[in-house]
Amino acid sequence: MARITVRVQPRASSNEVVGYKADGALRVRVTAPPAEGAANEAVIRLLADALGVPKSAVTVVRGGTARLKLVEIAGVDEVGIRTRALQARRR
């Protein structure tokens, strides 16, 4: 199980993993608006798909109403997350 910091851009033109920022946060874009948890759900779906884990393995631990979130992912270590996220970015 690993925890990563994710920087979210809601209301983007597409759902995508952008890559890592200099501060170590994974940057993602989602088309969903930041209302009623829609962006959080979109982030969970995007990360689960990009990392090859079930949606139930991805949890927003902190930052539910903020752009900067702490996300916990079960079944993958931090190195695996970084590798898979960068591979998803290249697709």
MARVO-510665 format. One line per field, with one value per atom (N, C-alpha, C, CB): atom name; x, y, z. Coordinates in steps of 0.1 Angstrom, whole numbers, plus 5000, padded with zeros to 4 digits. Glycine has a CB too. Example, Ala and Ser with C-alpha at 12.3 -4.5 7.8 and 13.67 -1.06 7.14 Angstrom:
<nodes>
site <- [N; CA; C; CB; N; CA; C; CB]
px <- [5132; 5123; 5132; 5113; 5128; 5137; 5129; 5141]
py <- [4943; 4955; 4967; 4955; 4978; 4989; 5000; 4994]
pz <- [5078; 5078; 5078; 5090; 5071; 5071; 5079; 5057]
</nodes>
This chain:
<nodes>
site <- [N; CA; C; CB; N; CA; C; CB; N; CA; C; CB; N; CA; C; CB; N; CA; C; CB; N; CA; C; CB; N; CA; C; CB; N; CA; C; CB; N; CA; C; CB; N; CA; C; CB; N; CA; C; CB; N; CA; C; CB; N; CA; C; CB; N; CA; C; CB; N; CA; C; CB; N; CA; C; CB; N; CA; C; CB; N; CA; C; CB; N; CA; C; CB; N; CA; C; CB; N; CA; C; CB; N; CA; C; CB; N; CA; C; CB; N; CA; C; CB; N; CA; C; CB; N; CA; C; CB; N; CA; C; CB; N; CA; C; CB; N; CA; C; CB; N; CA; C; CB; N; CA; C; CB; N; CA; C; CB; N; CA; C; CB; N; CA; C; CB; N; CA; C; CB; N; CA; C; CB; N; CA; C; CB; N; CA; C; CB; N; CA; C; CB; N; CA; C; CB; N; CA; C; CB; N; CA; C; CB; N; CA; C; CB; N; CA; C; CB; N; CA; C; CB; N; CA; C; CB; N; CA; C; CB; N; CA; C; CB; N; CA; C; CB; N; CA; C; CB; N; CA; C; CB; N; CA; C; CB; N; CA; C; CB; N; CA; C; CB; N; CA; C; CB; N; CA; C; CB; N; CA; C; CB; N; CA; C; CB; N; CA; C; CB; N; CA; C; CB; N; CA; C; CB; N; CA; C; CB; N; CA; C; CB; N; CA; C; CB; N; CA; C; CB; N; CA; C; CB; N; CA; C; CB; N; CA; C; CB; N; CA; C; CB; N; CA; C; CB; N; CA; C; CB; N; CA; C; CB; N; CA; C; CB; N; CA; C; CB; N; CA; C; CB; N; CA; C; CB; N; CA; C; CB; N; CA; C; CB; N; CA; C; CB; N; CA; C; CB; N; CA; C; CB; N; CA; C; CB; N; CA; C; CB; N; CA; C; CB; N; CA; C; CB; N; CA; C; CB; N; CA; C; CB; N; CA; C; CB; N; CA; C; CB; N; CA; C; CB; N; CA; C; CB]
px <- [5008; 5000; 5009; 4990; 5005; 5013; 5004; 5022; 5009; 5002; 5010; 5000; 5003; 5009; 5001; 5010; 5008; 5001; 4997; 5011; 4985; 4980; 4975; 4968; 4979; 4974; 4964; 4986; 4951; 4940; 4936; 4928; 4934; 4929; 4915; 4938; 4904; 4891; 4886; 4881; 4876; 4870; 4880; 4864; 4889; 4898; 4892; 4911; 4899; 4893; 4893; 4900; 4902; 4903; 4907; 4912; 4905; 4910; 4924; 4901; 4934; 4948; 4957; 4953; 4967; 4978; 4988; 4984; 4992; 5001; 5015; 4998; 5018; 5032; 5034; 5042; 5047; 5051; 5056; 5061; 5052; 5057; 5070; 5046; 5077; 5090; 5088; 5096; 5076; 5074; 5071; 5063; 5070; 5067; 5053; 5072; 5044; 5030; 5027; 5021; 5018; 5014; 5003; 5009; 5004; 4995; 4985; 5002; 4972; 4962; 4952; 4955; 4945; 4934; 4922; 4938; 4911; 4898; 4887; 4893; 4878; 4868; 4856; 4862; 4855; 4844; 4846; 4844; 4835; 4836; 4839; 4822; 4844; 4847; 4835; 4858; 4824; 4812; 4806; 4801; 4801; 4795; 4804; 4782; 4817; 4826; 4828; 4820; 4823; 4825; 4839; 4817; 4847; 4861; 4869; 4868; 4865; 4872; 4869; 4867; 4857; 4853; 4861; 4838; 4862; 4869; 4884; 4868; 4890; 4904; 4906; 4909; 4897; 4898; 4897; 4886; 4888; 4886; 4899; 4874; 4904; 4916; 4928; 4919; 4930; 4942; 4941; 4944; 4929; 4927; 4930; 4913; 4925; 4928; 4943; 4919; 4949; 4963; 4972; 4967; 4969; 4977; 4974; 4977; 4963; 4959; 4954; 4970; 4947; 4942; 4926; 4948; 4919; 4905; 4902; 4897; 4890; 4886; 4886; 4873; 4883; 4882; 4895; 4875; 4906; 4920; 4925; 4929; 4917; 4921; 4912; 4921; 4918; 4910; 4916; 4909; 4907; 4912; 4912; 4903; 4924; 4925; 4924; 4939; 4929; 4928; 4927; 4941; 4920; 4919; 4907; 4931; 4896; 4884; 4878; 4874; 4880; 4875; 4886; 4866; 4898; 4909; 4915; 4920; 4923; 4930; 4942; 4935; 4948; 4959; 4953; 4970; 4955; 4949; 4960; 4938; 4957; 4965; 4957; 4969; 4963; 4956; 4963; 4954; 4956; 4961; 4957; 4956; 4967; 4965; 4970; 4972; 4961; 4965; 4969; 4952; 4979; 4983; 4994; 4972; 5000; 5011; 5020; 5005; 5033; 5042; 5045; 5055; 5052; 5054; 5062; 5061; 5072; 5079; 5070; 5091; 5062; 5052; 5043; 5045; 5038; 5029; 5036; 5024; 5048; 5056; 5058; 5070; 5062; 5065; 5052; 5070; 5041; 5029; 5022; 5019; 5024; 5018; 5025; 5019; 5038; 5046; 5043; 5061; 5040; 5037; 5023; 5037; 5013; 5000; 5000; 4991; 5010; 5011; 5015; 5021; 5023; 5028; 5018; 5040; 5007; 4997; 4990; 4987]
py <- [4988; 5000; 5012; 5000; 5022; 5034; 5046; 5034; 5058; 5070; 5080; 5076; 5087; 5097; 5110; 5091; 5121; 5133; 5135; 5145; 5139; 5141; 5155; 5131; 5162; 5176; 5174; 5185; 5179; 5176; 5189; 5170; 5188; 5199; 5195; 5203; 5200; 5196; 5204; 5199; 5199; 5206; 5207; 5220; 5197; 5197; 5192; 5189; 5193; 5188; 5173; 5195; 5166; 5152; 5146; 5147; 5134; 5127; 5121; 5115; 5126; 5121; 5123; 5128; 5114; 5115; 5124; 5101; 5135; 5145; 5141; 5159; 5138; 5134; 5140; 5139; 5139; 5143; 5158; 5134; 5166; 5179; 5179; 5188; 5190; 5191; 5189; 5205; 5191; 5189; 5175; 5198; 5166; 5152; 5148; 5148; 5158; 5154; 5149; 5167; 5139; 5134; 5144; 5119; 5149; 5158; 5151; 5170; 5152; 5146; 5157; 5134; 5154; 5162; 5154; 5169; 5159; 5152; 5161; 5146; 5156; 5164; 5168; 5157; 5160; 5163; 5176; 5151; 5182; 5194; 5191; 5202; 5201; 5198; 5200; 5208; 5194; 5195; 5181; 5203; 5180; 5168; 5155; 5166; 5157; 5145; 5140; 5135; 5147; 5142; 5141; 5150; 5151; 5151; 5140; 5165; 5138; 5128; 5114; 5128; 5111; 5099; 5097; 5098; 5108; 5107; 5104; 5120; 5110; 5108; 5093; 5117; 5088; 5074; 5065; 5070; 5067; 5059; 5060; 5063; 5072; 5074; 5067; 5090; 5069; 5063; 5047; 5068; 5042; 5028; 5022; 5024; 5029; 5024; 5025; 5032; 5037; 5039; 5029; 5053; 5026; 5017; 5003; 5022; 4999; 4985; 4979; 4978; 4987; 4982; 4984; 4989; 4977; 4980; 4993; 4968; 4999; 5012; 5011; 5016; 5000; 4998; 4999; 4985; 4998; 4999; 5014; 4991; 5023; 5037; 5045; 5043; 5052; 5060; 5074; 5053; 5084; 5098; 5099; 5109; 5100; 5101; 5115; 5095; 5124; 5138; 5147; 5142; 5158; 5168; 5166; 5168; 5160; 5157; 5169; 5152; 5182; 5194; 5203; 5201; 5198; 5206; 5200; 5207; 5208; 5203; 5194; 5214; 5196; 5188; 5177; 5196; 5164; 5153; 5143; 5146; 5137; 5125; 5113; 5126; 5104; 5093; 5080; 5093; 5070; 5058; 5047; 5054; 5039; 5029; 5016; 5032; 5006; 4993; 4984; 4986; 4975; 4965; 4970; 4961; 4982; 4987; 4995; 4996; 4994; 5002; 5015; 4994; 5024; 5038; 5037; 5046; 5028; 5027; 5022; 5017; 5012; 5007; 5018; 4996; 5026; 5037; 5047; 5045; 5051; 5060; 5054; 5064; 5042; 5035; 5034; 5021; 5029; 5027; 5041; 5020; 5051; 5064; 5070; 5074; 5069; 5074; 5066; 5074; 5053; 5045; 5049; 5030; 5052; 5056; 5070; 5057; 5078; 5091; 5090; 5099; 5080; 5078; 5072; 5070; 5066; 5060; 5069; 5052]
pz <- [5000; 5000; 5000; 5012; 4992; 4991; 4991; 4978; 4995; 4995; 4986; 5010; 4978; 4969; 4969; 4954; 4966; 4965; 4951; 4970; 4948; 4935; 4933; 4932; 4923; 4920; 4909; 4916; 4911; 4902; 4895; 4909; 4882; 4874; 4869; 4862; 4876; 4872; 4860; 4883; 4853; 4841; 4830; 4845; 4828; 4817; 4805; 4821; 4794; 4781; 4780; 4769; 4788; 4787; 4801; 4776; 4803; 4815; 4812; 4820; 4819; 4816; 4828; 4804; 4828; 4837; 4830; 4842; 4836; 4830; 4833; 4835; 4846; 4850; 4864; 4840; 4868; 4881; 4881; 4887; 4891; 4892; 4900; 4899; 4900; 4907; 4922; 4905; 4928; 4942; 4945; 4947; 4935; 4937; 4936; 4950; 4934; 4932; 4918; 4935; 4917; 4904; 4899; 4905; 4887; 4882; 4872; 4874; 4874; 4866; 4862; 4873; 4851; 4846; 4844; 4832; 4849; 4847; 4842; 4861; 4834; 4828; 4838; 4816; 4849; 4858; 4866; 4868; 4869; 4877; 4892; 4876; 4899; 4914; 4923; 4918; 4919; 4927; 4930; 4919; 4943; 4948; 4946; 4940; 4947; 4946; 4932; 4954; 4922; 4908; 4904; 4898; 4907; 4904; 4911; 4907; 4924; 4932; 4926; 4946; 4922; 4915; 4902; 4913; 4895; 4882; 4884; 4874; 4895; 4898; 4902; 4910; 4910; 4914; 4902; 4924; 4893; 4880; 4872; 4872; 4870; 4862; 4868; 4860; 4881; 4887; 4887; 4901; 4889; 4889; 4875; 4894; 4865; 4851; 4848; 4842; 4851; 4848; 4855; 4851; 4867; 4876; 4875; 4890; 4868; 4867; 4880; 4862; 4888; 4901; 4901; 4913; 4909; 4910; 4916; 4917; 4913; 4919; 4934; 4913; 4939; 4954; 4961; 4957; 4953; 4958; 4960; 4950; 4954; 4954; 4963; 4939; 4972; 4982; 4984; 4996; 4983; 4987; 5002; 4980; 5008; 5022; 5027; 5026; 5020; 5025; 5012; 5033; 5014; 5003; 4994; 4995; 5000; 4992; 4985; 5002; 4991; 4984; 4979; 4994; 4979; 4974; 4961; 4985; 4954; 4942; 4946; 4934; 4957; 4962; 4971; 4969; 4967; 4975; 4979; 4966; 4990; 4994; 4990; 5009; 4982; 4977; 4981; 4961; 4986; 4991; 4980; 5005; 4976; 4966; 4972; 4953; 4973; 4978; 4966; 4985; 4969; 4959; 4951; 4951; 4953; 4945; 4954; 4933; 4952; 4960; 4953; 4963; 4959; 4954; 4941; 4964; 4940; 4927; 4916; 4929; 4919; 4909; 4904; 4915; 4914; 4910; 4900; 4922; 4904; 4895; 4881; 4902; 4881; 4868; 4859; 4870; 4866; 4858; 4854; 4867; 4863; 4859; 4847; 4871; 4847; 4836; 4823; 4838; 4824; 4812; 4807; 4816; 4817; 4813; 4806; 4825; 4810; 4803; 4789; 4811; 4785; 4772; 4762; 4772; 4768; 4759; 4750; 4767]
</nodes>
